[in-house]
């Protein structure tokens, strides 16, 4: 599961690590469901295997969705059921696969007894690509928008990702693609796509990254304590 992450939005990093050229250069901003962020897909103009980068809504919007808020429940898609659930099956069967470029993702760790936000990333600030689905969606006002979702797999026993979410919940993780598989994931036949939906078995860094305290409401006299200093990362 992944409800928020830092996208790769700088033009130079998209070109260096993913081979796509973006028309503009944005500072990376933490993205939550319904936020706009870059995703990478194959060009739809008949130019073959050329990759392009577009901005889309984080939360897949099926054709039957009547409002953008529907994406709050479809930002992650389970690999085991993606070809059957109504929200995702049309995108899956159409081969609308994408790569979501990430600097880091966030997950809640409950090992202390309460949720503490942790950040997960690769060593050396190397970004990674998450396997996803995308699709167009027609807004009621006539605009055509693009949206996407991240694919997930079971994470039981994974040395890093099994540490997150409530103890009673199933452990899940996003599908991180090997860079060598980017082209295959985007261009393979639909019946072959499940082969790419596997757990990442290379090192990841994980460390606490609590959200900063919220500013007090007007008239409040509550004193905010400063956030703790950042923790030193650990390699698992």
SULLIN-V421386 format. One record per residue. N is the residue number from 1. RES is the residue in one letter. SS is DSSP state (2 for helix, 1 for strand, 0 for the rest). OMEGA is omega in whole degrees, 0 to 359 (none if undefined). Layout:
n=N res=RES ss=SS omega=OMEGA
n=N res=RES ss=SS omega=OMEGA
This chain:
n=1 res=X ss=0 omega=176
n=2 res=X ss=0 omega=181
n=3 res=X ss=0 omega=176
n=4 res=X ss=1 omega=186
n=5 res=X ss=1 omega=174
n=6 res=X ss=1 omega=180
n=7 res=X ss=1 omega=169
n=8 res=X ss=0 omega=184
n=9 res=X ss=0 omega=177
n=10 res=X ss=0 omega=185
n=11 res=X ss=2 omega=183
n=12 res=X ss=2 omega=181
n=13 res=X ss=2 omega=176
n=14 res=X ss=2 omega=180
n=15 res=X ss=2 omega=184
n=16 res=X ss=2 omega=188
n=17 res=X ss=2 omega=185
n=18 res=X ss=2 omega=175
n=19 res=X ss=0 omega=178
n=20 res=X ss=0 omega=182
n=21 res=X ss=0 omega=179
n=22 res=X ss=0 omega=185
n=23 res=X ss=0 omega=182
n=24 res=X ss=0 omega=184
n=25 res=X ss=0 omega=181
n=26 res=X ss=0 omega=171
n=27 res=X ss=0 omega=179
n=28 res=X ss=0 omega=183
n=29 res=X ss=0 omega=179
n=30 res=X ss=1 omega=186
n=31 res=X ss=1 omega=178
n=32 res=X ss=1 omega=176
n=33 res=X ss=0 omega=183
n=34 res=X ss=0 omega=175
n=35 res=X ss=0 omega=177
n=36 res=X ss=1 omega=180
n=37 res=X ss=1 omega=180
n=38 res=X ss=1 omega=168
n=39 res=X ss=1 omega=186
n=40 res=X ss=1 omega=181
n=41 res=X ss=1 omega=172
n=42 res=X ss=1 omega=178
n=43 res=X ss=0 omega=182
n=44 res=X ss=0 omega=184
n=45 res=X ss=0 omega=179
n=46 res=X ss=0 omega=183
n=47 res=X ss=0 omega=174
n=48 res=X ss=0 omega=188
n=49 res=X ss=0 omega=179
n=50 res=X ss=0 omega=177
n=51 res=X ss=1 omega=176
n=52 res=X ss=1 omega=177
n=53 res=X ss=1 omega=179
n=54 res=X ss=1 omega=171
n=55 res=X ss=1 omega=179
n=56 res=X ss=1 omega=177
n=57 res=X ss=1 omega=178
n=58 res=X ss=1 omega=186
n=59 res=X ss=0 omega=187
n=60 res=X ss=0 omega=181
n=61 res=X ss=0 omega=178
n=62 res=X ss=0 omega=184
n=63 res=X ss=0 omega=184
n=64 res=X ss=0 omega=178
n=65 res=X ss=0 omega=182
n=66 res=X ss=0 omega=179
n=67 res=X ss=0 omega=181
n=68 res=X ss=2 omega=182
n=69 res=X ss=2 omega=177
n=70 res=X ss=2 omega=182
n=71 res=X ss=2 omega=178
n=72 res=X ss=2 omega=181
n=73 res=X ss=2 omega=186
n=74 res=X ss=0 omega=179
n=75 res=X ss=0 omega=173
n=76 res=X ss=1 omega=178
n=77 res=X ss=1 omega=179
n=78 res=X ss=1 omega=180
n=79 res=X ss=0 omega=184
n=80 res=X ss=0 omega=186
n=81 res=X ss=0 omega=187
n=82 res=X ss=0 omega=182
n=83 res=X ss=0 omega=183
n=84 res=X ss=0 omega=184
n=85 res=X ss=0 omega=184
n=86 res=X ss=0 omega=183
n=87 res=X ss=0 omega=188
n=88 res=X ss=0 omega=193
n=89 res=X ss=2 omega=180
n=90 res=X ss=2 omega=178
n=91 res=X ss=2 omega=179
n=92 res=X ss=2 omega=184
n=93 res=X ss=2 omega=178
n=94 res=X ss=0 omega=182
n=95 res=X ss=0 omega=181
n=96 res=X ss=0 omega=181
n=97 res=X ss=1 omega=182
n=98 res=X ss=1 omega=174
n=99 res=X ss=1 omega=179
n=100 res=X ss=1 omega=184
n=101 res=X ss=1 omega=186
n=102 res=X ss=1 omega=167
n=103 res=X ss=1 omega=181
n=104 res=X ss=1 omega=173
n=105 res=X ss=1 omega=180
n=106 res=X ss=1 omega=177
n=107 res=X ss=1 omega=177
n=108 res=X ss=1 omega=176
n=109 res=X ss=1 omega=183
n=110 res=X ss=0 omega=185
n=111 res=X ss=0 omega=178
n=112 res=X ss=0 omega=183
n=113 res=X ss=0 omega=175
n=114 res=X ss=0 omega=185
n=115 res=X ss=0 omega=173
n=116 res=X ss=1 omega=181
n=117 res=X ss=1 omega=175
n=118 res=X ss=1 omega=175
n=119 res=X ss=1 omega=180
n=120 res=X ss=1 omega=182
n=121 res=X ss=1 omega=178
n=122 res=X ss=0 omega=178
n=123 res=X ss=2 omega=178
n=124 res=X ss=2 omega=179
n=125 res=X ss=2 omega=177
n=126 res=X ss=0 omega=180
n=127 res=X ss=0 omega=179
n=128 res=X ss=1 omega=181
n=129 res=X ss=1 omega=178
n=130 res=X ss=1 omega=178
n=131 res=X ss=1 omega=182
n=132 res=X ss=1 omega=171
n=133 res=X ss=1 omega=176
n=134 res=X ss=1 omega=172
n=135 res=X ss=1 omega=173
n=136 res=X ss=1 omega=178
n=137 res=X ss=1 omega=181
n=138 res=X ss=1 omega=177
n=139 res=X ss=0 omega=177
n=140 res=X ss=0 omega=179
n=141 res=X ss=0 omega=176
n=142 res=X ss=0 omega=180
n=143 res=X ss=0 omega=172
n=144 res=X ss=1 omega=180
n=145 res=X ss=1 omega=176
n=146 res=X ss=1 omega=180
n=147 res=X ss=1 omega=182
n=148 res=X ss=1 omega=177
n=149 res=X ss=1 omega=175
n=150 res=X ss=1 omega=177
n=151 res=X ss=1 omega=183
n=152 res=X ss=1 omega=175
n=153 res=X ss=1 omega=177
n=154 res=X ss=1 omega=182
n=155 res=X ss=0 omega=178
n=156 res=X ss=0 omega=178
n=157 res=X ss=0 omega=178
n=158 res=X ss=0 omega=187
n=159 res=X ss=0 omega=179
n=160 res=X ss=0 omega=192
n=161 res=X ss=2 omega=177
n=162 res=X ss=2 omega=182
n=163 res=X ss=2 omega=190
n=164 res=X ss=1 omega=181
n=165 res=X ss=0 omega=184
n=166 res=X ss=0 omega=182
n=167 res=X ss=0 omega=183
n=168 res=X ss=0 omega=183
n=169 res=X ss=0 omega=174
n=170 res=X ss=0 omega=178
n=171 res=X ss=0 omega=181
n=172 res=X ss=1 omega=175
n=173 res=X ss=1 omega=177
n=174 res=X ss=1 omega=179
n=175 res=X ss=0 omega=176
n=176 res=X ss=1 omega=183
n=177 res=X ss=1 omega=169
n=178 res=X ss=0 omega=179
n=179 res=X ss=2 omega=178
n=180 res=X ss=2 omega=182
n=181 res=X ss=2 omega=183
n=182 res=X ss=2 omega=182
n=183 res=X ss=2 omega=180
n=184 res=X ss=2 omega=180
n=185 res=X ss=2 omega=183
n=186 res=X ss=2 omega=191
n=187 res=X ss=2 omega=185
n=188 res=X ss=0 omega=175
n=189 res=X ss=0 omega=181
n=190 res=X ss=2 omega=183
n=191 res=X ss=2 omega=180
n=192 res=X ss=2 omega=189
n=193 res=X ss=2 omega=182
n=194 res=X ss=2 omega=181
n=195 res=X ss=2 omega=181
n=196 res=X ss=2 omega=186
n=197 res=X ss=0 omega=182
n=198 res=X ss=0 omega=183
n=199 res=X ss=0 omega=176
n=200 res=X ss=0 omega=184
n=201 res=X ss=0 omega=178
n=202 res=X ss=0 omega=187
n=203 res=X ss=0 omega=172
n=204 res=X ss=0 omega=173
n=205 res=X ss=1 omega=178
n=206 res=X ss=1 omega=182
n=207 res=X ss=1 omega=178
n=208 res=X ss=1 omega=178
n=209 res=X ss=0 omega=185
n=210 res=X ss=0 omega=173
n=211 res=X ss=0 omega=177
n=212 res=X ss=0 omega=180
n=213 res=X ss=0 omega=178
n=214 res=X ss=0 omega=176
n=215 res=X ss=0 omega=180
n=216 res=X ss=0 omega=176
n=217 res=X ss=0 omega=180
n=218 res=X ss=0 omega=179
n=219 res=X ss=0 omega=181
n=220 res=X ss=0 omega=179
n=221 res=X ss=0 omega=181
n=222 res=X ss=0 omega=179
n=223 res=X ss=0 omega=179
n=224 res=X ss=0 omega=174
n=225 res=X ss=0 omega=179
n=226 res=X ss=0 omega=179
n=227 res=X ss=0 omega=179
n=228 res=X ss=0 omega=178
n=229 res=X ss=0 omega=181
n=230 res=X ss=0 omega=181
n=231 res=X ss=0 omega=176
n=232 res=X ss=0 omega=183
n=233 res=X ss=0 omega=177
n=234 res=X ss=1 omega=181
n=235 res=X ss=1 omega=181
n=236 res=X ss=0 omega=none
